[in-house]
């Protein structure tokens, strides 16, 4: 009965078919968001007497960032598998490390090393999801809605973060891990019914399956024109070599990789990953407000802003949204840095405004998620040639994980040893440089087919 209902929904409209496919795939992103947001409520528990092992602040920081090792492994393996077994079955396979991670968290009271392993294995699932989910969404979506669909990968991850922030704050680590096991199973049950991308089938010289996939996704039998265009685009892109070295010796590939590496570094050095791991501790240290309330408010704001951005991202350019987002985020970071300077390095009494960091962190979320938090993952999924996409995403996972690890560890070390003003000034300076980069160096991809983007990277202009 459930499968019959699903098929009826798929036949209802072209846009709905694409959204249903992507939402079902995105359940893996929700679970990855749980993993990503897990340190938020859990670090406070690990550092408290509730946890049976003595853990220092420095050790707790490694619990938060060690998942980045798994992220790199997942990025490489997920990208490679997506070309071998397909985007669909790679996303289904993501459930295996996600389940293993929750089981290890459940038994981690027997030894903290189990917790480290849980975080690394969970990072594998997260890295594979980050590598493959945006790719799947970009390749099943038509150009006019690719931006709004692309924000789903960010949105569901934020819902996962909010879910674990609340669940992990009011339940113990054992109970939360058991509850979270439900979501990989739900992902398998829903996503198994949807097709792989027409791009993947054409890469594998299976035009019949590509046509069937497109008919399902567009909810129409009239796909001849689109399948001919896709066949031509994929054939041209696949005619180029697809080895790792081609990322650096082919001008268009090298340009795309350099642009995305710089963009990712500027995104991470806003401090967003560090804040996600330390929201509850930051609020507890700097305000008299409830850490659970404050962190949940911040995460809820992230969800609202991502939802709003998804409605306008196909109307405004990616470049414009990133530039405005980066400039306004820089200003918020600078104001917070000045506040912490006054609080920590002067004799002025700021106790009457000790609530100030929370609304400013909410404002940080607003400015970050009008562009930096939603547009960049979409551009990553758009900018690479089919022949080199999985290789580029694999190396991109190294950039993502290392910048996440570095920025989070820098925040913890500098805040513990020099005060909060130091990391906030540093993040503000980095974000200012990012604004210049987005404004003057990043190309626009809005409303363009994936092939048009490739031709423009090659220096060729196509007619719209």
Secondary structure, 3 states (H helix, E strand, C coil): CHHHHHHHHHCCCHHHHHHHHHHHHCHHHHHHHHHHHHHHHHHHHHCCCCCCCCCCHHHHHHHHHCHHHHHHHHHHHHHHHHHHCCHHHHHHHHHHHHHHHHHHHHCHHHCHHHHHHHHHHHHHHHHHHHHHHHHHHHHHCCCCCHHHHHCHHHHHHHHHHHHHHHHHHHCCHHHHHHHHHHHHHHHHHHHCCCCCCHHHHHHCCCHHHHHHHHHHHHCCCCCHHHHHHHHHHHHHHHHCCCCCCHHHHCHHHHHHHHHHHHHHHHHHCCCHHHHHHHHHHHHHHHCCCCHHHHHHHHHHHHHHHHHHHHHHCCCCCHHHHHHHHHHHHHHHHHHHHHHHHHHHHCCCCCHHHCCHHHHHHHHHHHHHCCCCCCHHHHHHHHHCCCCCHHHHHHHHHHHHHHHHHHHHHHHHHHHHHHCHHHHHHHHHHHHHHHHHHHHHCCCCCCCCCHHHHHHHHCCCCCCC
